[in-house]
Structure formats: C-alpha cells, structure tokens
C-alpha cells in the first residue's frame, strides 16, 4: 500500500470544484483493501511510512476491532514528506518481493511510484485531483484484485503502460505517465497548473474528452487509448480553431489549437523552447526550461505493469478462487 496523505489537497481545490478526499477516508479505503486481501489469503501487507501514519492507524483500528488476521508491516525507511517517499517505498516493496502495490492518489502519485519500480504490478486507486491513470473503485474490490495479482503472478491480466521520457539538450530528465505540458510559467509555485493561457504544448500517452485535466484538450480532437501504440501531441495557438475541454472539476475551458497530430512510439521529434518556462508532468510543474533548450518527448511502452481489475477478478472466477466445496 502506497497511500499519499497529500493527494487531493492541491490548489485546484481553490480554483475549481474538485472533490476532497480526506485522510480519514483514505484510512477507511485502506482498511477495506486489507480486509479483502486477507480474505483472499494474503499473509502480509506492507505500508509506506507517511506523515499521517495511515498504515499504523489501519493496523491499530483493525486490531482493536478484532478483524485483523494478516500481518501489517510498515516500511522502516527514511521519509521526507515529499513525492520521493512514494518512489522510495515502491522501490523497497519491489526489493522485498511484494506481489502488487495498491496506490492511493492521483496521476502524480502513480507517476512517483512508477519511477521506483521495474516489474511489480501497480493497482492505482483514485483519491487525487487529476485521475486519468488511477480509477475510482471500491477498496474491497481493489484488495481482491491486488491479492489475485499477487497470487497469480506473471503479470496476469496486466497491461504494460506507455510513458513519456523527457530529454533536455540530449539528457534524460524525467517521465510522465499521462501528459507532459510545456507552459510559459516561470516558477514552480503550487506545482499544479490551472491556467490554460500559459500552455504552449501538450504531449500525451492517452487522451479522451471524458478525462479531467490537460489530456482532455487533445482528447477533444482525437481519442487515444492505453492500448494504442502511439501518443498525441498538441500545440496551442492564439486564434482560429479551438476546443472546449474539461481541464478541471467544473471548469470547461476554451483552448486554441495550432497543430495536433499522432506521435508513434519511439519517435522523439525535437523542439526548441521559444521562451523560458516550466514543464508539468502529470499535472505538476517539475522542470524549469530555459529559452533555447532542446526538448524531446519520447513515448514508449516501458511504463509500469498495471492490473486490470475487472479482468483479473474474472480470471480468478474462472479458476475457481471464489467457490468452495
């Protein structure tokens, strides 16, 4: 379990109408995950250490209620109250041989976890703001699906996701799972971008108009699925053709489009930054850009293995995991 206590609390709660999922509800979701996983035969559940002590709270509550039979272990590694905690915890879980990591957060939390793993399956549960990568699901179902992923192994009913690799002046810098957005904002500030007027370019691994966030902008022109072996690139304009896209909860914005096209996997067309600004990765400003920098956005299918929860529970049903004589 990697449960991000900071997810769902960024500035978009002030500039839009996004739902707030507090840490007590995250504790409740984690309880349901643990109880479902132990019912499926899981003998140990590891938790990331965090500032809200979600893992300890889950353990104490379930023990007090007399319903905990599996072992809960809190990772004893340093933590910094930053996104690095999710990355480091995921790396440690993979080192320990954990069969599946359940991630509670938004796109940014899943991205942080993906940076720390190679082959451990991920089951992302939405508790954040931009929730294209994680999905809304009941914690009980998440616990069942994660348990089956661990029991069946071999990436059963998993998909290898795409990701965007970012290079600046030929040097690899970072990754994004859903979108990389170039803006003319000059400072990190609150990290989240909410002003569409600042956007210059959007690169996505997948997009559709039903997304919430900046991937919805190219999604209003062409849908790209997680199974499609290509991504999409959109360059904004100042006038002419425009789209109306749901860029945040309750906010449909008009965005002018200069150019939009498919980008094949492995291609990395270079562009030169026309001004200084910031690169936002999966919704959060991360990298400063200087005028004249050479930028490359390469989309490849070498991201995390993501559990498809409907499919894996159907596979478990076919194998008789839910029936007893």
C-alpha positions in Angstrom: 0.0 0.0 0.0 1.3 3.4 -1.0 -1.3 5.9 0.3 -0.4 9.5 -0.3 -1.7 11.7 2.5 -1.2 14.9 0.4 -3.2 13.8 -2.6 -6.5 15.6 -3.3 -5.4 18.7 -1.4 -3.6 20.9 -4.0 -4.5 24.4 -5.2 -7.1 23.1 -7.6 -9.4 22.8 -4.6 -9.4 26.7 -4.6 -9.6 27.4 -8.3 -12.1 24.6 -9.3 -14.8 22.4 -7.7 -12.8 19.3 -7.2 -13.8 16.7 -4.6 -11.9 16.5 -1.3 -11.0 13.0 0.0 -9.5 13.5 3.4 -7.0 11.2 5.1 -9.6 9.6 7.3 -11.4 8.3 4.2 -8.0 7.1 2.9 -7.7 5.1 6.1 -11.1 3.6 5.6 -10.3 2.7 2.0 -7.0 1.0 3.2 -8.9 -0.9 5.8 -11.2 -2.4 3.1 -8.2 -3.2 0.9 -6.5 -5.1 3.8 -9.6 -7.0 4.8 -10.4 -8.1 1.3 -6.8 -9.1 0.7 -6.6 -11.2 3.8 -9.9 -12.9 2.9 -8.2 -13.9 -0.4 -5.3 -15.5 1.5 -2.7 -12.7 1.6 -0.5 -13.1 4.7 1.3 -9.8 4.8 0.6 -6.2 3.7 3.3 -3.6 3.6 2.5 0.1 4.1 4.6 3.2 3.2 5.5 5.3 6.1 3.8 8.7 5.8 3.2 11.9 7.9 -0.4 10.9 8.7 0.6 7.4 9.7 -2.1 5.7 7.7 -0.6 2.3 8.0 -0.3 2.4 11.8 -3.9 3.7 12.0 -5.2 0.9 9.9 -3.3 -1.7 11.9 -4.5 -0.3 15.3 -8.1 0.1 14.3 -8.4 -3.4 12.7 -6.7 -5.0 15.7 -8.9 -3.2 18.2 -12.0 -4.3 16.2 -10.7 -7.9 16.3 -10.8 -8.4 12.5 -7.1 -8.4 11.5 -5.5 -11.8 10.8 -2.9 -10.8 8.2 0.3 -9.1 9.2 0.7 -5.4 8.6 4.3 -4.2 8.2 5.3 -0.5 8.0 8.4 0.1 5.9 11.2 1.2 8.1 12.9 3.5 5.6 13.6 7.3 5.8 10.8 9.5 4.6 10.8 13.2 3.6 7.1 14.2 3.3 7.7 14.5 -0.4 6.9 12.6 -3.6 10.2 10.8 -3.1 8.6 8.8 -0.3 6.3 7.1 -2.8 9.2 6.4 -5.1 11.4 5.0 -2.4 8.7 3.0 -0.8 7.7 1.4 -4.1 11.4 0.5 -4.8 11.7 -1.1 -1.4 8.5 -3.1 -1.8 9.8 -4.4 -5.1 13.1 -5.4 -3.5 11.1 -7.3 -0.8 9.2 -9.2 -3.5 5.8 -7.7 -2.9 3.3 -9.1 -5.4 1.3 -5.9 -6.2 1.3 -2.4 -4.9 -2.0 -0.6 -4.4 -1.6 3.2 -4.9 -4.0 5.7 -3.4 -3.6 9.1 -5.0 -3.8 11.0 -8.3 -1.8 10.9 -11.5 1.2 12.4 -9.7 1.3 9.7 -7.0 1.2 6.9 -9.6 4.0 8.6 -11.5 6.1 8.8 -8.3 5.6 5.0 -7.7 6.3 4.2 -11.4 9.7 5.9 -11.0 10.7 3.4 -8.3 9.7 0.1 -9.9 10.5 -2.2 -12.8 8.2 -5.2 -12.9 6.0 -5.1 -9.7 2.3 -4.7 -10.8 0.5 -1.5 -9.8 -3.1 -1.0 -9.0 -3.9 2.7 -8.9 -6.9 3.8 -6.9 -8.2 7.4 -7.4 -8.0 9.7 -4.4 -6.4 12.7 -6.1 -7.3 15.6 -8.4 -6.2 14.6 -12.0 -7.3 11.0 -12.1 -6.7 9.7 -15.6 -4.3 7.0 -14.6 -5.9 5.9 -11.3 -9.5 4.8 -11.4 -12.4 5.0 -8.9 -13.0 1.6 -7.4 -14.3 0.3 -4.1 -11.4 -0.6 -1.7 -12.8 -4.1 -1.3 -12.6 -4.7 -5.0 -9.1 -3.2 -5.1 -8.0 -5.6 -2.3 -9.4 -8.6 -4.1 -7.8 -7.6 -7.4 -4.4 -6.8 -5.8 -4.5 -10.2 -4.0 -5.2 -12.0 -7.2 -2.4 -10.2 -8.9 0.0 -11.3 -6.2 -1.3 -14.9 -6.1 -1.5 -15.5 -9.9 1.8 -13.6 -10.7 3.4 -13.4 -14.1 1.6 -10.1 -14.8 -1.7 -12.0 -15.3 -4.3 -9.6 -16.6 -1.9 -6.7 -16.6 -1.1 -4.1 -19.3 2.3 -2.6 -19.8 1.6 1.1 -19.9 3.1 3.8 -22.1 5.1 6.6 -20.6 6.8 9.8 -21.8 10.5 10.2 -21.4 11.7 13.8 -21.3 15.1 14.8 -22.6 16.6 18.3 -22.4 19.6 19.1 -24.5 20.0 15.4 -25.0 20.0 14.5 -21.3 17.2 12.3 -19.8 15.4 14.2 -17.1 12.1 12.6 -16.0 9.0 10.7 -17.0 5.3 11.2 -17.2 2.6 8.5 -17.4 -0.2 10.6 -18.9 0.8 14.1 -20.0 3.8 16.4 -20.3 2.8 20.1 -20.6 5.0 22.9 -21.6 4.0 26.3 -20.2 5.4 29.8 -20.1 5.1 29.9 -16.3 8.4 30.7 -14.8 8.1 29.3 -11.2 7.1 26.1 -9.6 4.8 27.8 -7.1 2.0 25.5 -6.0 3.1 23.0 -8.7 -0.3 22.4 -10.2 -1.1 24.2 -13.5 -4.7 25.6 -13.8 -4.3 28.5 -16.3 -4.8 27.2 -19.8 -3.5 30.5 -21.2 0.0 29.6 -20.2 0.1 26.3 -22.1 2.2 26.0 -25.2 2.4 22.2 -25.9 0.8 19.1 -24.6 2.2 15.5 -25.1 0.0 12.6 -24.0 0.2 8.8 -23.9 -3.6 8.7 -23.9 -6.5 11.1 -24.1 -10.2 11.4 -24.5 -12.8 14.1 -23.8 -14.1 12.3 -20.7 -10.7 12.8 -18.9 -10.3 15.6 -16.4 -7.2 17.6 -16.8 -5.0 18.7 -19.7 -5.1 15.4 -21.5 -8.8 16.2 -22.2 -7.7 19.0 -24.6 -6.1 16.8 -27.2 -8.8 14.2 -26.3 -11.4 16.6 -27.7 -9.7 16.2 -31.1 -8.8 12.5 -31.1 -9.2 9.7 -28.6 -6.0 7.7 -27.8 -6.5 4.6 -25.7 -4.0 2.9 -23.3 -3.8 0.0 -25.8 -2.9 2.2 -28.8 0.7 2.1 -29.8 1.0 5.8 -30.3 0.5 9.0 -28.4 -0.6 12.5 -29.4 0.9 16.0 -29.5 -1.0 19.3 -29.4 0.4 22.8 -29.9 -1.7 25.7 -28.7 -2.5 28.8 -30.8 -3.8 32.3 -30.3 -6.8 32.3 -32.5 -8.8 30.2 -35.0 -9.8 26.6 -34.2 -10.4 25.9 -30.6 -11.8 23.1 -28.3 -13.8 23.3 -25.2 -12.3 20.8 -22.7 -12.8 19.8 -19.0 -9.4 20.9 -17.7 -10.5 20.8 -14.0 -13.6 19.8 -12.0 -16.4 22.1 -13.0 -14.2 24.0 -15.5 -14.8 23.8 -19.2 -12.1 25.9 -20.9 -11.7 27.2 -24.5 -8.2 26.4 -25.8 -7.0 27.5 -29.3 -5.2 24.8 -31.3 -2.4 25.5 -33.8 -1.4 21.9 -34.5 -2.4 18.4 -33.4 -1.0 15.0 -34.5 -0.3 11.4 -33.6 3.2 10.6 -32.3 4.3 7.0 -32.9 6.1 5.1 -30.2 9.8 5.6 -30.1 9.7 8.8 -32.1 11.1 11.9 -30.3 10.8 15.0 -32.5 12.9 17.8 -31.0 11.6 21.3 -30.4 13.4 24.4 -29.3 11.9 26.3 -26.4 10.8 29.7 -27.6 10.8 31.1 -24.1 11.7 30.2 -20.5 9.0 28.3 -18.6 8.1 25.1 -16.8 7.4 21.5 -17.7 4.5 20.0 -15.9 4.4 16.2 -15.6 1.1 14.5 -14.9 -0.3 17.8 -13.7 2.6 19.1 -11.6 5.3 21.6 -12.5 8.6 19.9 -12.1 11.3 21.1 -14.5 12.4 24.6 -15.4 13.0 25.3 -19.1 15.3 28.0 -20.5 14.8 29.7 -23.8 16.7 27.9 -26.5 16.6 24.5 -24.7 16.3 21.5 -27.0 13.3 19.4 -25.8 12.4 15.8 -26.7 9.3 13.9 -25.6 9.7 10.2 -26.4 6.7 7.9 -25.9 7.5 4.3 -25.2 5.6 1.2 -23.9 8.0 0.6 -21.0 6.0 2.0 -18.1 4.6 0.1 -15.1 2.6 -3.1 -15.4 -1.0 -2.1 -14.4 -3.5 -4.6 -13.1 -6.8 -4.6 -15.0 -9.1 -5.3 -12.1 -12.2 -6.4 -13.9 -10.2 -8.9 -16.0 -8.2 -10.3 -13.1 -11.3 -10.9 -11.0 -13.0 -12.6 -13.9 -9.9 -14.8 -14.4 -10.0 -15.6 -10.7 -13.6 -16.6 -11.0 -12.8 -18.9 -14.0 -10.1 -20.6 -11.9 -12.5 -21.2 -9.0 -11.0 -18.9 -6.4 -14.4 -17.7 -5.2 -16.1 -21.1 -4.9 -15.7 -23.8 -2.2 -16.9 -27.4 -2.0 
